[in-house]
Structures are given as C-alpha cells and as structure tokens.
Amino acid sequence: MSTPSAPDSTNKPNITPNINPDRLYFRQLLAGRDFATSDQIAKQMVNFSYLIGDKETGEAVVVDPAYDTDDLVDIVEADGMRLVGVLATHYHADHVGGSMMGFDLNGISQLLERTDVPIHLQTAEAELVTKVTGVSEDHFVKHASGDIVSVGEVDIELIHTPGHTPGSQCFLVRGCLVSGDTLFLDGCGRTDLPGGDPEELYRSLHDRLGKVPDETILFPGHQYSPEPSKQMGETRQANVVYKPESLEQWLMMFGH
C-alpha cells in the first residue's frame, strides 16, 4: 500500500495504445472508475489492475485483482477471453484483497470461488499472501526472478524487485513493464511497512530494473500521476527516485 494522491483520471483510456498489437491483449483498468465503481475505498486508492493475454488463443491473466473480482472476470469474458491465472505483484490487500491495516477487501479469495486458476507470485511473498488473504499455498505457483509465465504465445517475464515488500515483482511483456508498487511514474513504493527494505528497493530500481530499455512503457500499480503510463526513459529522467547517484545518497533521501 502507498499513500494515495488525487490525480485527474477522468476520460483516460483503459485500452492502452502504442504497444505491439500482434496477439497481445492488454488492458489497464482503474479501480473505482473502470470496475468497482461504487467502492469508495477503490476510488480513494486509485489502484490499477491489468489484463494480459493472447488474442488468438483467448487466454488471459489478471494482475492484482482487488475490490471487485467479479467485475474483472466479467470484463475478461465480455472481451471474448478466458481467465487462466492471476499475477500478484505483492501481498498488500489493495492488490490481492484480504485484511490489512483495517481494510477488508475483495480479492483473490473471492476470485477463486468463481474460477479456480493459479496465483503466480514470488516465493518470498507466498507466506505473506496467505496471511493477508487466507488463501492456501496450494493455489500458488511460486516463482524466482527471470521465470516466464506464458499465456498462449505471449511470454511474461517475472522480475523479482524486493524493497516495498520481500517478494514484490514486476512483469515485463512485449515492451511493457507492469511495476506494481515498486515504481510509479513519480516516486516509488514505501519501505516503512512490514517487509520493507530501502536498500533492497534501491537495488531493485537501479540494478534489477536496469535491464529494462528506456523505450519500455511503464504501467504502475496506482494512478498517482495525471498520466496512466510513461516511457521508462522519461521516468528515469524525471522521477526523483533516480536522482541519487549512490546507495548512500539514496538512504539519506529515502531511508527511514
């Protein structure tokens, strides 16, 4: 979870342009606007969920289903697609549902009641997801960094990016980076919640995501900026989290 802001998110497209249209099915959906429209917490927290799949095979996965999973599955089915899995960026309740910090949110537990699909997450996050959601680890596929989840012919690379939480992960697919709370267009995830580690987050932003090309389009876990997405090169130039030139400078600015 991160502290929400109040961007102007009106009339933003939720079918994202400028990505490879060949087979790739990709939708960016804003909670409180595109689904869970009557949920005031969703409107405050401005989470994004994502649908990624193969248009030819009709298979799709959902990234970070929370607030109203029935809405999300309905959107998948209305697009003529079939949900075959969940990709979880991290364990916080605004991303996977469950109870945390006074919240009791709809999420993967309710989704599994409707459709029994695997939940893909980093091994380091499994115990925390179970603690928050109550979902048994029997439903999880535990991954290491660099693993590939294939949806039809669309390959999604899982990048372990600890720091916000121990098992935070980002997803790299055909010129798109879905970053959860690891990296926003402006700022990055907090490190003062359980499992947070500012030194690990620095290494995730600078080293683990260092291989991501500048032309890759960044799709964050929250709409904390007026724009819903931005190229990584622009983000590296403008985002204050990339201003420190060393770990020591980073810890002076962002440590706790």
N, C-alpha and C positions, 0 to 999 in steps of 0.2 A: 504494500500500500504506500501511497505517497500523498502529500498534501495537495488537494485539488485546487485548481485555479478556475477562472471563468472566461475561457476563450470565446470568441464569436464563432460558433459552429453551425450557424444557420446556412441552409442551402449548400452544404458541402456534398460532393458526390460520394456514394458509397460503393460504386464500381470504379476501381482505380484505373486511370489511363496510363499510358506511357510504359507499360510492361508487356513483355512478349505475349502476344495473343495466341500463339501456336500451342494448342492444347490446354494452356494454363487457365484454370478457373481461379479467380482471386477477388474476394470482396472484403472491404474494410467496413465494419458495422459499428456504429457508435451507440453504446448503451444509453437509454433514455430518449433517443431520437429514432434510431432505425429498428430497435427492438426494446422490450421492457419500457414502453413509452409512458406507462403510468407510475413507474417506480421512481420516487423522489430521490432515493439514495443513488440510483443509477444516473440520474440527471446531474447530481452533485459531483459524483466521482469521475464522470466522463471517461469511462473505460472503453477501449476498442476490443472487439472480438474480430477474428478473421476466419474466412472460409477459403481453403486452398484445395485445389483438386485438378483432375484431368477431365476436360470437357468431352473427350472421345469415349472414355470408359464410364463416365458418370459418377466416379468415386470422389469423395471429398472428406477432408478433416476440418475440424473447428479448433481454432486456437483460443484458449482461455474463455470457455463458456461459463458465464455467470449471469445472475439477475433473472433471466427468463430463458431457460434452455429449450422449452417448447417452442418459443418464438424462433430461436435459431435453427432448430431442426425443421420447422415449417418453412423457413426461408430456403434452406438447402433443398427440400423436396419441391417447393414451388419453382425452383430453377431447374428441375428435372435431374437433380443429383441425388446421390445416396451417401449418407454419412457412414464412414468406415473407421473413424478414430478421432481421438482428441489429442492435441498437443498442448501441454501445460508449460507456461514459461516459469511459474514458481507457485509456491503454496499459499499465497495470501488470498483471503476469502473473496476479494473483489475480482479475482482472476479464475478461481476454481470453485467458489462457493464455500459454504460451511460457516463455522462460528469462529470469530476472532475479533478481539478488541470491541466487543459489544455488538458486532454485526452478526446476523444470521441470514445468510444469503443463499438463494437458489444457485445450484452449480452442478458439478459432475455427478453427485449422488442422485439428483433428480433426473439428469440426462440418462443415466444408466437404467433407470426404471422404465424408460421409453425405448431405449435401444442399447443393446449390450455390445459396446465397442471398446477396444483397448485404449488405455490412457498412457500416452508416451511422455516420460519425464526422465530427468537425470537421476541417477541412482542416489545421489546425495540429498535429493528432495523427497524421496518416497515416504520416509517415516513422517515428515512434516505434513505432507498432503493427507496422509491417513489421519493424523492427529486433528487437523482442522476440518476435514470433510467427513470423517468416519468411513470412507471407502477403503475396503480391504486391498492390501497389496496384490492380491490375486488378480485384480483388474489392471495392474500396471505392467507396462513394458519398460524396464529400466535400461537407460542408455548411458553411454560415455560420449565425451566430446568427439565430434567427427563422424558419428553414426549417421546413416542415411535412412530416412523413412520414405518409402516410395508409395505414391498414390497414383495408381495406374502407371503411366510413363513419366510422371512428374516426380523428380527426386528432391527431397527437402533435407538439407544438411543441418544437423543439430550442433550448435556451438555452446559449450559449457562456459557460462560467464558469471562465476560466483562474485559476490560482493554485496549485492542487495539482499540476497539470501544464499545459502550454501550451494543450492542446486539450480540457481537461475540459469536459463538457457535462452538463446536466440535461434531463429530459424532463417536460413539462407536458401532462397529458391528463385532461380531464374532472374537475377538482378534485383531482387527484393530482400530486405532484411527486416524481419519482424522481431522487435527487440524487447517486448515486454516492458519491465521497469528497469532494465539495465541501462538504457539510453533513451532519452527523449530528444526532441528537436532542440529544446532548450533545457539544460540541466540533465540530471540522471537520478536514479533511484536512491532513496535514503539508505543509510547504513547504521542507523541508531535503533532499528527494530531487531527482534531476536534473530540471530544468524547473520546479521550484517557485519561487513568487514571492509573498511575503507581501503586498506592496502590491496585486497583482492579485487575490489572494484576498479581501482586504478589500473591494475594489470589486465583486467578484462577489457577496459575501454581502449587501452593503448597497445596491448600485445595481442590478446585473443581476438579482438575485432580488427586488429591492424591489417589482417589479410583481406579485409572486405574492400573492394575497389571504391574509389571516390564516386563513380557513376551509379553505384548501387542506390536504390531508393530506400530510405529509412521509414519504416512504419512502426510507430511506438505503441506502448500499451495504454496510454492516456492521451487525450487531446488537450495538452497543456499549452498549446500554441495556436495561433489563428489558422495555420496551415495543418492539414492532416498528415502530410508526408513531406520529405525533403531529401535531396541527394546527400549521401554521406560526406562528399567533399565539402558541400556548403555547411553541413553540420560541424565538421571538423574546423572549419574556418571561423564560425560564428559562436559556437557553443562554448560557454565559459569553462566547462569541464575539461576542455582541451587546451586551455591556456597555460597551466603549469607545465614546466619543462622537465620536472623531475618528480620522483615519488615524494621527496622531502617537501617540495613546494605544494604538491597535491595535498599532503597530510596537513600542512599549515592552513590550507584553504578549506578542505572538506573533511578532515578528520574530526573525531569527537572524543 
